[in-house]
Amino acid sequence: MKFTYSFRRSFVFGACLLSLLLPRAHANLISGYESQLETWLGQGNLNFTQIFEKGTGDNYTNFHAAVDGQGATLTLMSVSGAGFSGQIIGGYNPQSWNSSDSYNFTPSDAARTAFIYNLTSSTIQRQNLNGQGYGGSGQYQAHNYQYHGPSFGGGADLFVQSSLNSGYAFNYSYGGTSFDGDIVDGTLNGEYTAFSVTALEIYTFTQGSNSIPDGTSTNVLIVFSLVGLVALRRRFARV
């Protein structure tokens, strides 16, 4: 009984110590949606790295300082509006964001690899190809403007304004249609769907596996396991 009590006490202490040593998981918008995004991107297993998270008081200046020139990115945001709440929407921009006040033009179908999505409803709208939607609508991949947040499409299929606190969706350059159902609630007849932005995050990604633990966590676990085994061996030797 004495050994059992001592072992349990040591186990509880070790578990508490381990929880302090290991990095704490940060809840973010991408959690639980990694596999869906990997499927849509079609590039195999990926590691996602957050490069921007909207904080209190952040605006377009903070957004561009973090994301401009970073290559392909994924935008994720939590939005609410009339008739919907807490939807996770966003878009994939295969080109770097910048502050040039110009569009990323993609005349050829081969270059039209961007897409926008609603992760809550598992809906994706890919960039219009030639012959889809209103004439020439698909060439407008993204709009780079220094005074607003991420903006996809020529008619602002998905747009975040300067304070990063609100935006709207409007179908024009994505989904194979124009003036049809937008990515948020499927609103038809060329109407805008306004929304408030409660969270906004931007991610880059690289080839890899999301299931592989980081080096720090692995090393801590190995060291802690070895210490535990030595302690148990000493206790058994005393019995």
PyMOL commands that set and color helices and strands:
alter all, ss='L'
color gray80, all
select helices_A, chain A and resi 2-21+34-41+60-67+109-111+137-139+215-238
alter helices_A, ss='H'
color red, helices_A
select strands_A, chain A and resi 46-53+73-81+84-93+102-105+115-118+123-126+140-144+151-152+158-160+166-169+193-207
alter strands_A, ss='S'
color yellow, strands_A
deselect
rebuild
show_as cartoon
